[in-house]
Amino acid sequence: MAAVTNIVIGLVALLHLYILVLEMFLWQSPRSLRIFGLTPELAAATATMAANQGLYNGFLAAGLIWGLLLGPAGFSVKLFFLCCVLIAGIFGAATVNPRIFFVQGVPAAIGLLLLWLAY
């Protein structure tokens, strides 16, 4: 069970690294325009804000990876960062697009559930 839990947490971390790349480096690319539903003009106007937001996603990924590297001793680190991801998913869904909950919040909730069951 711990292995499955760590795989899910690793996937949540990878998701946030992917979001970091999209927001920090590919914000104005056709892929990001499609994923985030942006016009080229809006993407250009919000590029600095998106880069900042991408950095925060990188911090979430770094925290989850840190927790994984700590092994069983990283329970509280994994718990904290999964909660942060879940809260970010709920807030994003409430303020930007409900789809954010399914992309960020649901994987974090699954990770939290598995974390509790594994330890």
N, CA, C and O atoms as CSV, one atom per row, in Angstrom:
chain,resi,resn,atom,element,x,y,z
A,1,MET,N,N,0.824,-1.200,0.000
A,1,MET,CA,C,0.000,0.000,0.000
A,1,MET,C,C,0.867,1.262,0.000
A,1,MET,O,O,0.533,2.251,-0.653
A,2,ALA,N,N,1.976,1.221,0.734
A,2,ALA,CA,C,2.861,2.392,0.784
A,2,ALA,C,C,3.434,2.698,-0.595
A,2,ALA,O,O,3.599,3.863,-0.954
A,3,ALA,N,N,3.738,1.654,-1.372
A,3,ALA,CA,C,4.291,1.869,-2.708
A,3,ALA,C,C,3.269,2.554,-3.616
A,3,ALA,O,O,3.617,3.483,-4.345
A,4,VAL,N,N,2.026,2.108,-3.578
A,4,VAL,CA,C,0.959,2.723,-4.385
A,4,VAL,C,C,0.771,4.180,-3.960
A,4,VAL,O,O,0.611,5.066,-4.800
A,5,THR,N,N,0.793,4.414,-2.661
A,5,THR,CA,C,0.652,5.771,-2.134
A,5,THR,C,C,1.761,6.670,-2.667
A,5,THR,O,O,1.505,7.789,-3.113
A,6,ASN,N,N,2.984,6.175,-2.617
A,6,ASN,CA,C,4.112,6.977,-3.085
A,6,ASN,C,C,4.068,7.209,-4.590
A,6,ASN,O,O,4.495,8.260,-5.068
A,7,ILE,N,N,3.560,6.246,-5.332
A,7,ILE,CA,C,3.404,6.442,-6.782
A,7,ILE,C,C,2.400,7.554,-7.054
A,7,ILE,O,O,2.648,8.423,-7.891
A,8,VAL,N,N,1.272,7.535,-6.357
A,8,VAL,CA,C,0.252,8.583,-6.547
A,8,VAL,C,C,0.837,9.946,-6.154
A,8,VAL,O,O,0.651,10.930,-6.871
A,9,ILE,N,N,1.533,10.004,-5.034
A,9,ILE,CA,C,2.138,11.275,-4.609
A,9,ILE,C,C,3.171,11.732,-5.635
A,9,ILE,O,O,3.266,12.922,-5.936
A,10,GLY,N,N,3.942,10.793,-6.171
A,10,GLY,CA,C,4.900,11.135,-7.224
A,10,GLY,C,C,4.218,11.680,-8.466
A,10,GLY,O,O,4.722,12.606,-9.100
A,11,LEU,N,N,3.074,11.108,-8.816
A,11,LEU,CA,C,2.320,11.607,-9.978
A,11,LEU,C,C,1.777,13.009,-9.726
A,11,LEU,O,O,1.763,13.838,-10.635
A,12,VAL,N,N,1.330,13.284,-8.500
A,12,VAL,CA,C,0.874,14.638,-8.159
A,12,VAL,C,C,2.049,15.613,-8.283
A,12,VAL,O,O,1.887,16.722,-8.792
A,13,ALA,N,N,3.226,15.201,-7.818
A,13,ALA,CA,C,4.415,16.051,-7.938
A,13,ALA,C,C,4.753,16.304,-9.404
A,13,ALA,O,O,5.046,17.436,-9.789
A,14,LEU,N,N,4.713,15.249,-10.224
A,14,LEU,CA,C,4.998,15.409,-11.656
A,14,LEU,C,C,3.987,16.329,-12.331
A,14,LEU,O,O,4.351,17.129,-13.193
A,15,LEU,N,N,2.727,16.218,-11.944
A,15,LEU,CA,C,1.702,17.110,-12.480
A,15,LEU,C,C,2.064,18.561,-12.200
A,15,LEU,O,O,1.936,19.419,-13.074
A,16,HIS,N,N,2.513,18.833,-10.987
A,16,HIS,CA,C,2.840,20.213,-10.629
A,16,HIS,C,C,4.131,20.693,-11.280
A,16,HIS,O,O,4.292,21.888,-11.525
A,17,LEU,N,N,5.041,19.784,-11.560
A,17,LEU,CA,C,6.219,20.169,-12.347
A,17,LEU,C,C,5.808,20.509,-13.774
A,17,LEU,O,O,6.340,21.444,-14.372
A,18,TYR,N,N,4.864,19.749,-14.318
A,18,TYR,CA,C,4.341,20.030,-15.657
A,18,TYR,C,C,3.644,21.393,-15.689
A,18,TYR,O,O,3.829,22.172,-16.624
A,19,ILE,N,N,2.853,21.666,-14.671
A,19,ILE,CA,C,2.190,22.972,-14.595
A,19,ILE,C,C,3.232,24.085,-14.487
A,19,ILE,O,O,3.075,25.142,-15.099
A,20,LEU,N,N,4.299,23.853,-13.711
A,20,LEU,CA,C,5.387,24.828,-13.609
A,20,LEU,C,C,5.931,25.148,-15.002
A,20,LEU,O,O,6.076,26.317,-15.361
A,21,VAL,N,N,6.229,24.110,-15.782
A,21,VAL,CA,C,6.786,24.317,-17.129
A,21,VAL,C,C,5.803,25.090,-17.997
A,21,VAL,O,O,6.194,26.023,-18.698
A,22,LEU,N,N,4.535,24.709,-17.955
A,22,LEU,CA,C,3.529,25.405,-18.761
A,22,LEU,C,C,3.436,26.879,-18.379
A,22,LEU,O,O,3.387,27.748,-19.250
A,23,GLU,N,N,3.412,27.156,-17.084
A,23,GLU,CA,C,3.190,28.537,-16.636
A,23,GLU,C,C,4.448,29.393,-16.698
A,23,GLU,O,O,4.365,30.589,-16.977
A,24,MET,N,N,5.601,28.804,-16.444
A,24,MET,CA,C,6.830,29.607,-16.415
A,24,MET,C,C,7.488,29.748,-17.787
A,24,MET,O,O,8.038,30.802,-18.106
A,25,PHE,N,N,7.434,28.686,-18.599
A,25,PHE,CA,C,8.225,28.680,-19.827
A,25,PHE,C,C,7.406,28.577,-21.108
A,25,PHE,O,O,7.872,28.986,-22.171
A,26,LEU,N,N,6.205,28.042,-21.024
A,26,LEU,CA,C,5.405,27.815,-22.239
A,26,LEU,C,C,4.078,28.556,-22.222
A,26,LEU,O,O,3.161,28.195,-22.959
A,27,TRP,N,N,3.965,29.577,-21.400
A,27,TRP,CA,C,2.699,30.271,-21.198
A,27,TRP,C,C,2.076,30.766,-22.499
A,27,TRP,O,O,0.857,30.723,-22.663
A,28,GLN,N,N,2.904,31.230,-23.412
A,28,GLN,CA,C,2.371,31.806,-24.651
A,28,GLN,C,C,2.400,30.811,-25.821
A,28,GLN,O,O,2.176,31.190,-26.970
A,29,SER,N,N,2.673,29.561,-25.521
A,29,SER,CA,C,2.712,28.533,-26.566
A,29,SER,C,C,1.292,28.083,-26.909
A,29,SER,O,O,0.371,28.247,-26.109
A,30,PRO,N,N,1.124,27.517,-28.103
A,30,PRO,CA,C,-0.204,27.013,-28.479
A,30,PRO,C,C,-0.766,26.005,-27.466
A,30,PRO,O,O,-1.970,25.989,-27.212
A,31,ARG,N,N,0.101,25.171,-26.891
A,31,ARG,CA,C,-0.359,24.184,-25.910
A,31,ARG,C,C,-0.964,24.864,-24.687
A,31,ARG,O,O,-2.061,24.507,-24.257
A,32,SER,N,N,-0.251,25.845,-24.124
A,32,SER,CA,C,-0.770,26.548,-22.943
A,32,SER,C,C,-2.013,27.354,-23.277
A,32,SER,O,O,-2.952,27.413,-22.483
A,33,LEU,N,N,-2.022,27.974,-24.450
A,33,LEU,CA,C,-3.216,28.736,-24.842
A,33,LEU,C,C,-4.438,27.819,-24.854
A,33,LEU,O,O,-5.513,28.198,-24.390
A,34,ARG,N,N,-4.263,26.605,-25.391
A,34,ARG,CA,C,-5.365,25.649,-25.458
A,34,ARG,C,C,-5.737,25.143,-24.065
A,34,ARG,O,O,-6.915,25.123,-23.709
A,35,ILE,N,N,-4.746,24.737,-23.278
A,35,ILE,CA,C,-5.013,24.165,-21.951
A,35,ILE,C,C,-5.695,25.175,-21.037
A,35,ILE,O,O,-6.650,24.841,-20.335
A,36,PHE,N,N,-5.203,26.408,-21.048
A,36,PHE,CA,C,-5.727,27.419,-20.130
A,36,PHE,C,C,-6.810,28.293,-20.755
A,36,PHE,O,O,-7.337,29.185,-20.090
A,37,GLY,N,N,-7.149,28.054,-22.013
A,37,GLY,CA,C,-8.224,28.803,-22.657
A,37,GLY,C,C,-7.908,30.283,-22.821
A,37,GLY,O,O,-8.758,31.137,-22.570
A,38,LEU,N,N,-6.680,30.585,-23.245
A,38,LEU,CA,C,-6.228,31.974,-23.357
A,38,LEU,C,C,-6.163,32.432,-24.799
A,38,LEU,O,O,-6.002,31.632,-25.720
A,39,THR,N,N,-6.290,33.719,-24.972
A,39,THR,CA,C,-5.973,34.321,-26.262
A,39,THR,C,C,-4.495,34.701,-26.221
A,39,THR,O,O,-3.936,34.868,-25.137
A,40,PRO,N,N,-3.857,34.841,-27.373
A,40,PRO,CA,C,-2.451,35.260,-27.359
A,40,PRO,C,C,-2.246,36.600,-26.645
A,40,PRO,O,O,-1.227,36.805,-25.984
A,41,GLU,N,N,-3.206,37.497,-26.779
A,41,GLU,CA,C,-3.099,38.814,-26.141
A,41,GLU,C,C,-3.154,38.693,-24.611
A,41,GLU,O,O,-2.370,39.321,-23.899
A,42,LEU,N,N,-4.083,37.884,-24.126
A,42,LEU,CA,C,-4.193,37.700,-22.683
A,42,LEU,C,C,-2.955,36.991,-22.130
A,42,LEU,O,O,-2.464,37.335,-21.055
A,43,ALA,N,N,-2.461,36.010,-22.864
A,43,ALA,CA,C,-1.251,35.308,-22.419
A,43,ALA,C,C,-0.068,36.273,-22.340
A,43,ALA,O,O,0.712,36.217,-21.389
A,44,ALA,N,N,0.069,37.143,-23.316
A,44,ALA,CA,C,1.166,38.118,-23.292
A,44,ALA,C,C,1.030,39.064,-22.102
A,44,ALA,O,O,2.017,39.398,-21.447
A,45,ALA,N,N,-0.189,39.485,-21.835
A,45,ALA,CA,C,-0.423,40.436,-20.734
A,45,ALA,C,C,-0.242,39.802,-19.356
A,45,ALA,O,O,0.030,40.507,-18.384
A,46,THR,N,N,-0.388,38.497,-19.262
A,46,THR,CA,C,-0.332,37.834,-17.949
A,46,THR,C,C,0.886,36.927,-17.787
A,46,THR,O,O,0.937,36.131,-16.850
A,47,ALA,N,N,1.857,37.034,-18.676
A,47,ALA,CA,C,3.014,36.125,-18.641
A,47,ALA,C,C,3.795,36.210,-17.329
A,47,ALA,O,O,4.207,35.182,-16.791
A,48,THR,N,N,4.001,37.401,-16.817
A,48,THR,CA,C,4.755,37.546,-15.566
A,48,THR,C,C,3.985,36.937,-14.399
A,48,THR,O,O,4.567,36.260,-13.552
A,49,MET,N,N,2.694,37.176,-14.357
A,49,MET,CA,C,1.858,36.599,-13.303
A,49,MET,C,C,1.875,35.071,-13.386
A,49,MET,O,O,1.965,34.393,-12.362
A,50,ALA,N,N,1.789,34.535,-14.592
A,50,ALA,CA,C,1.786,33.087,-14.770
A,50,ALA,C,C,3.113,32.475,-14.335
A,50,ALA,O,O,3.134,31.393,-13.747
A,51,ALA,N,N,4.214,33.155,-14.617
A,51,ALA,CA,C,5.520,32.652,-14.192
A,51,ALA,C,C,5.596,32.581,-12.674
A,51,ALA,O,O,6.129,31.620,-12.118
A,52,ASN,N,N,5.069,33.585,-12.011
A,52,ASN,CA,C,5.038,33.583,-10.553
A,52,ASN,C,C,4.189,32.425,-10.036
A,52,ASN,O,O,4.575,31.735,-9.093
A,53,GLN,N,N,3.057,32.225,-10.648
A,53,GLN,CA,C,2.162,31.130,-10.273
A,53,GLN,C,C,2.834,29.781,-10.522
A,53,GLN,O,O,2.681,28.851,-9.729
A,54,GLY,N,N,3.571,29.678,-11.615
A,54,GLY,CA,C,4.301,28.450,-11.911
A,54,GLY,C,C,5.329,28.129,-10.850
A,54,GLY,O,O,5.531,26.968,-10.496
A,55,LEU,N,N,5.977,29.164,-10.345
A,55,LEU,CA,C,6.965,28.967,-9.288
A,55,LEU,C,C,6.313,28.339,-8.054
A,55,LEU,O,O,6.891,27.447,-7.432
A,56,TYR,N,N,5.120,28.800,-7.702
A,56,TYR,CA,C,4.410,28.226,-6.563
A,56,TYR,C,C,4.073,26.751,-6.801
A,56,TYR,O,O,4.145,25.942,-5.876
A,57,ASN,N,N,3.713,26.406,-8.019
A,57,ASN,CA,C,3.468,25.003,-8.340
A,57,ASN,C,C,4.743,24.182,-8.195
A,57,ASN,O,O,4.702,23.018,-7.797
A,58,GLY,N,N,5.870,24.796,-8.521
A,58,GLY,CA,C,7.147,24.130,-8.323
A,58,GLY,C,C,7.436,23.876,-6.855
A,58,GLY,O,O,7.993,22.836,-6.503
A,59,PHE,N,N,7.062,24.817,-5.992
A,59,PHE,CA,C,7.241,24.614,-4.553
A,59,PHE,C,C,6.393,23.443,-4.055
A,59,PHE,O,O,6.841,22.662,-3.215
A,60,LEU,N,N,5.170,23.321,-4.573
A,60,LEU,CA,C,4.323,22.186,-4.191
A,60,LEU,C,C,4.980,20.872,-4.610
A,60,LEU,O,O,5.018,19.915,-3.835
A,61,ALA,N,N,5.492,20.831,-5.826
A,61,ALA,CA,C,6.167,19.622,-6.305
A,61,ALA,C,C,7.408,19.327,-5.467
A,61,ALA,O,O,7.654,18.177,-5.101
A,62,ALA,N,N,8.184,20.354,-5.165
A,62,ALA,CA,C,9.401,20.158,-4.369
A,62,ALA,C,C,9.062,19.600,-2.987
A,62,ALA,O,O,9.756,18.715,-2.488
A,63,GLY,N,N,8.013,20.106,-2.380
A,63,GLY,CA,C,7.606,19.603,-1.069
A,63,GLY,C,C,7.186,18.147,-1.114
A,63,GLY,O,O,7.529,17.369,-0.224
A,64,LEU,N,N,6.445,17.778,-2.144
A,64,LEU,CA,C,6.022,16.382,-2.272
A,64,LEU,C,C,7.222,15.469,-2.521
A,64,LEU,O,O,7.303,14.377,-1.958
A,65,ILE,N,N,8.144,15.915,-3.357
A,65,ILE,CA,C,9.351,15.127,-3.623
A,65,ILE,C,C,10.186,15.001,-2.350
A,65,ILE,O,O,10.724,13.931,-2.063
A,66,TRP,N,N,10.294,16.075,-1.599
A,66,TRP,CA,C,11.008,16.042,-0.321
A,66,TRP,C,C,10.390,14.990,0.602
A,66,TRP,O,O,11.101,14.185,1.204
A,67,GLY,N,N,9.062,15.006,0.707
A,67,GLY,CA,C,8.376,14.018,1.538
A,67,GLY,C,C,8.651,12.596,1.075
A,67,GLY,O,O,8.851,11.699,1.893
A,68,LEU,N,N,8.659,12.390,-0.239
A,68,LEU,CA,C,8.957,11.060,-0.770
A,68,LEU,C,C,10.376,10.633,-0.430
A,68,LEU,O,O,10.608,9.481,-0.065
A,69,LEU,N,N,11.321,11.550,-0.545
A,69,LEU,CA,C,12.712,11.234,-0.254
A,69,LEU,C,C,12.940,10.895,1.220
A,69,LEU,O,O,13.869,10.161,1.555
A,70,LEU,N,N,12.103,11.423,2.085
A,70,LEU,CA,C,12.219,11.123,3.509
A,70,LEU,C,C,11.691,9.734,3.866
A,70,LEU,O,O,11.913,9.246,4.975
A,71,GLY,N,N,10.996,9.104,2.930
A,71,GLY,CA,C,10.440,7.780,3.193
A,71,GLY,C,C,9.335,7.850,4.235
A,71,GLY,O,O,8.579,8.821,4.277
A,72,PRO,N,N,9.237,6.823,5.079
A,72,PRO,CA,C,8.185,6.818,6.104
A,72,PRO,C,C,8.260,8.026,7.045
A,72,PRO,O,O,7.242,8.463,7.582
A,73,ALA,N,N,9.455,8.556,7.241
A,73,ALA,CA,C,9.605,9.730,8.111
A,73,ALA,C,C,9.011,10.983,7.477
A,73,ALA,O,O,8.859,12.001,8.152
A,74,GLY,N,N,8.675,10.925,6.195
A,74,GLY,CA,C,8.129,12.081,5.500
A,74,GLY,C,C,6.618,12.176,5.527
A,74,GLY,O,O,6.033,12.969,4.790
A,75,PHE,N,N,5.977,11.377,6.366
A,75,PHE,CA,C,4.511,11.374,6.424
A,75,PHE,C,C,3.950,12.785,6.578
A,75,PHE,O,O,3.082,13.194,5.808
A,76,SER,N,N,4.439,13.529,7.567
A,76,SER,CA,C,3.855,14.853,7.833
A,76,SER,C,C,4.159,15.833,6.704
A,76,SER,O,O,3.354,16.724,6.437
A,77,VAL,N,N,5.294,15.690,6.041
A,77,VAL,CA,C,5.625,16.562,4.907
A,77,VAL,C,C,4.687,16.265,3.743
A,77,VAL,O,O,4.154,17.181,3.118
A,78,LYS,N,N,4.491,14.989,3.458
A,78,LYS,CA,C,3.558,14.600,2.393
A,78,LYS,C,C,2.142,15.071,2.724
A,78,LYS,O,O,1.434,15.595,1.864
A,79,LEU,N,N,1.747,14.880,3.965
A,79,LEU,CA,C,0.412,15.303,4.403
A,79,LEU,C,C,0.223,16.804,4.197
A,79,LEU,O,O,-0.792,17.238,3.652
A,80,PHE,N,N,1.200,17.587,4.632
A,80,PHE,CA,C,1.102,19.041,4.510
A,80,PHE,C,C,0.986,19.473,3.050
A,80,PHE,O,O,0.102,20.256,2.701
A,81,PHE,N,N,1.879,18.963,2.194
A,81,PHE,CA,C,1.875,19.425,0.806
A,81,PHE,C,C,0.677,18.895,0.021
A,81,PHE,O,O,0.174,19.587,-0.865
A,82,LEU,N,N,0.214,17.697,0.323
A,82,LEU,CA,C,-1.022,17.228,-0.319
A,82,LEU,C,C,-2.203,18.096,0.095
A,82,LEU,O,O,-3.065,18.401,-0.729
A,83,CYS,N,N,-2.251,18.495,1.361
A,83,CYS,CA,C,-3.312,19.410,1.808
A,83,CYS,C,C,-3.216,20.745,1.071
A,83,CYS,O,O,-4.235,21.313,0.677
A,84,CYS,N,N,-1.998,21.245,0.885
A,84,CYS,CA,C,-1.818,22.500,0.140
A,84,CYS,C,C,-2.335,22.362,-1.285
A,84,CYS,O,O,-3.013,23.257,-1.790
A,85,VAL,N,N,-2.021,21.246,-1.935
A,85,VAL,CA,C,-2.495,21.019,-3.307
A,85,VAL,C,C,-4.018,20.929,-3.328
A,85,VAL,O,O,-4.660,21.508,-4.203
A,86,LEU,N,N,-4.593,20.213,-2.380
A,86,LEU,CA,C,-6.055,20.089,-2.325
A,86,LEU,C,C,-6.708,21.455,-2.129
A,86,LEU,O,O,-7.680,21.778,-2.813
A,87,ILE,N,N,-6.195,22.243,-1.220
A,87,ILE,CA,C,-6.746,23.586,-0.982
A,87,ILE,C,C,-6.601,24.449,-2.224
A,87,ILE,O,O,-7.523,25.184,-2.578
A,88,ALA,N,N,-5.445,24.369,-2.895
A,88,ALA,CA,C,-5.249,25.135,-4.131
A,88,ALA,C,C,-6.253,24.696,-5.199
A,88,ALA,O,O,-6.774,25.527,-5.943
A,89,GLY,N,N,-6.522,23.391,-5.273
A,89,GLY,CA,C,-7.497,22.889,-6.241
A,89,GLY,C,C,-8.905,23.363,-5.944
A,89,GLY,O,O,-9.657,23.704,-6.857
A,90,ILE,N,N,-9.262,23.385,-4.667
A,90,ILE,CA,C,-10.592,23.873,-4.272
A,90,ILE,C,C,-10.711,25.366,-4.558
A,90,ILE,O,O,-11.717,25.818,-5.104
A,91,PHE,N,N,-9.690,26.126,-4.193
A,91,PHE,CA,C,-9.729,27.572,-4.412
A,91,PHE,C,C,-9.755,27.891,-5.907
A,91,PHE,O,O,-10.505,28.761,-6.348
A,92,GLY,N,N,-8.936,27.185,-6.679
A,92,GLY,CA,C,-8.922,27.410,-8.131
A,92,GLY,C,C,-10.259,27.088,-8.763
A,92,GLY,O,O,-10.718,27.796,-9.659
A,93,ALA,N,N,-10.882,26.021,-8.296
A,93,ALA,CA,C,-12.198,25.648,-8.823
A,93,ALA,C,C,-13.248,26.692,-8.483
A,93,ALA,O,O,-14.127,26.986,-9.294
A,94,ALA,N,N,-13.156,27.251,-7.284
A,94,ALA,CA,C,-14.143,28.240,-6.842
A,94,ALA,C,C,-13.944,29.597,-7.501
A,94,ALA,O,O,-14.909,30.340,-7.683
A,95,THR,N,N,-12.710,29.933,-7.861
A,95,THR,CA,C,-12.431,31.284,-8.351
A,95,THR,C,C,-12.106,31.376,-9.837
A,95,THR,O,O,-12.224,32.447,-10.430
A,96,VAL,N,N,-11.696,30.261,-10.444
A,96,VAL,CA,C,-11.267,30.328,-11.848
A,96,VAL,C,C,-12.070,29.391,-12.737
A,96,VAL,O,O,-12.759,29.833,-13.656
A,97,ASN,N,N,-11.976,28.075,-12.454
A,97,ASN,CA,C,-12.614,27.096,-13.325
A,97,ASN,C,C,-12.833,25.806,-12.521
A,97,ASN,O,O,-11.882,25.281,-11.942
A,98,PRO,N,N,-14.043,25.298,-12.477
A,98,PRO,CA,C,-14.305,24.070,-11.716
A,98,PRO,C,C,-13.439,22.882,-12.135
A,98,PRO,O,O,-13.201,21.977,-11.335
A,99,ARG,N,N,-12.973,22.880,-13.365
A,99,ARG,CA,C,-12.112,21.804,-13.868
A,99,ARG,C,C,-10.836,21.675,-13.041
A,99,ARG,O,O,-10.267,20.587,-12.945
A,100,ILE,N,N,-10.382,22.777,-12.442
A,100,ILE,CA,C,-9.159,22.748,-11.643
A,100,ILE,C,C,-9.289,21.765,-10.488
A,100,ILE,O,O,-8.316,21.110,-10.116
A,101,PHE,N,N,-10.481,21.659,-9.922
A,101,PHE,CA,C,-10.669,20.709,-8.827
A,101,PHE,C,C,-10.363,19.284,-9.281
A,101,PHE,O,O,-9.740,18.513,-8.551
A,102,PHE,N,N,-10.802,18.943,-10.477
A,102,PHE,CA,C,-10.596,17.586,-10.968
A,102,PHE,C,C,-9.153,17.327,-11.372
A,102,PHE,O,O,-8.663,16.205,-11.249
A,103,VAL,N,N,-8.472,18.361,-11.855
A,103,VAL,CA,C,-7.079,18.209,-12.279
A,103,VAL,C,C,-6.133,18.198,-11.077
A,103,VAL,O,O,-5.204,17.391,-11.038
A,104,GLN,N,N,-6.352,19.074,-10.103
A,104,GLN,CA,C,-5.450,19.187,-8.963
A,104,GLN,C,C,-6.038,18.593,-7.682
A,104,GLN,O,O,-5.365,17.840,-6.980
A,105,GLY,N,N,-7.269,18.925,-7.385
A,105,GLY,CA,C,-7.852,18.542,-6.105
A,105,GLY,C,C,-8.098,17.058,-5.962
A,105,GLY,O,O,-7.780,16.479,-4.923
A,106,VAL,N,N,-8.655,16.430,-6.977
A,106,VAL,CA,C,-8.970,15.008,-6.879
A,106,VAL,C,C,-7.712,14.155,-6.714
A,106,VAL,O,O,-7.688,13.296,-5.833
A,107,PRO,N,N,-6.662,14.353,-7.527
A,107,PRO,CA,C,-5.449,13.560,-7.288
A,107,PRO,C,C,-4.869,13.772,-5.889
A,107,PRO,O,O,-4.395,12.822,-5.266
A,108,ALA,N,N,-4.903,15.002,-5.395
A,108,ALA,CA,C,-4.407,15.267,-4.038
A,108,ALA,C,C,-5.273,14.558,-3.001
A,108,ALA,O,O,-4.747,13.997,-2.040
A,109,ALA,N,N,-6.590,14.576,-3.183
A,109,ALA,CA,C,-7.486,13.893,-2.249
A,109,ALA,C,C,-7.244,12.388,-2.252
A,109,ALA,O,O,-7.263,11.751,-1.199
A,110,ILE,N,N,-7.019,11.828,-3.421
A,110,ILE,CA,C,-6.701,10.399,-3.512
A,110,ILE,C,C,-5.381,10.118,-2.791
A,110,ILE,O,O,-5.267,9.142,-2.049
A,111,GLY,N,N,-4.392,10.978,-3.014
A,111,GLY,CA,C,-3.116,10.820,-2.316
A,111,GLY,C,C,-3.274,10.898,-0.811
A,111,GLY,O,O,-2.658,10.122,-0.080
A,112,LEU,N,N,-4.092,11.824,-0.342
A,112,LEU,CA,C,-4.344,11.949,1.101
A,112,LEU,C,C,-5.013,10.702,1.663
A,112,LEU,O,O,-4.620,10.200,2.716
A,113,LEU,N,N,-6.011,10.211,0.967
A,113,LEU,CA,C,-6.709,9.009,1.411
A,113,LEU,C,C,-5.735,7.822,1.486
A,113,LEU,O,O,-5.711,7.090,2.475
A,114,LEU,N,N,-4.949,7.649,0.449
A,114,LEU,CA,C,-3.989,6.547,0.435
A,114,LEU,C,C,-2.938,6.712,1.513
A,114,LEU,O,O,-2.514,5.735,2.131
A,115,LEU,N,N,-2.516,7.950,1.742
A,115,LEU,CA,C,-1.517,8.215,2.779
A,115,LEU,C,C,-2.043,7.791,4.154
A,115,LEU,O,O,-1.329,7.147,4.923
A,116,TRP,N,N,-3.283,8.152,4.456
A,116,TRP,CA,C,-3.883,7.762,5.732
A,116,TRP,C,C,-4.023,6.251,5.845
A,116,TRP,O,O,-3.787,5.682,6.911
A,117,LEU,N,N,-4.405,5.598,4.752
A,117,LEU,CA,C,-4.585,4.148,4.780
A,117,LEU,C,C,-3.246,3.410,4.880
A,117,LEU,O,O,-3.172,2.335,5.476
A,118,ALA,N,N,-2.199,3.981,4.302
A,118,ALA,CA,C,-0.893,3.308,4.268
A,118,ALA,C,C,-0.142,3.424,5.580
A,118,ALA,O,O,0.698,2.579,5.891
A,119,TYR,N,N,-0.436,4.464,6.356
A,119,TYR,CA,C,0.322,4.667,7.593
A,119,TYR,C,C,-0.628,4.605,8.717
A,119,TYR,O,O,-0.229,4.749,9.872
